[in-house]
């Protein structure tokens, strides 16, 4: 697995040991309560407008961490 980026706390994938990197990424995103939006399960998207706005904010946070 690659190094950890200090600004985000996310491990970089260096092209080797994908399984270990994926487990680490999943754990970090779960700890940050972003795994649900990254996983992309459409049945888990809230219908309520207030909860939907919070869901979209989480999507933006996750996107910012991953890109």
Secondary structure, DSSP 8 states (H G I E B T S, - for coil): ---B-TTT--B---SS-HHHHHHHHHHHHHHTT-HHHHHT-GGGS--SHHHHHHHHHHHHHHHHHH-
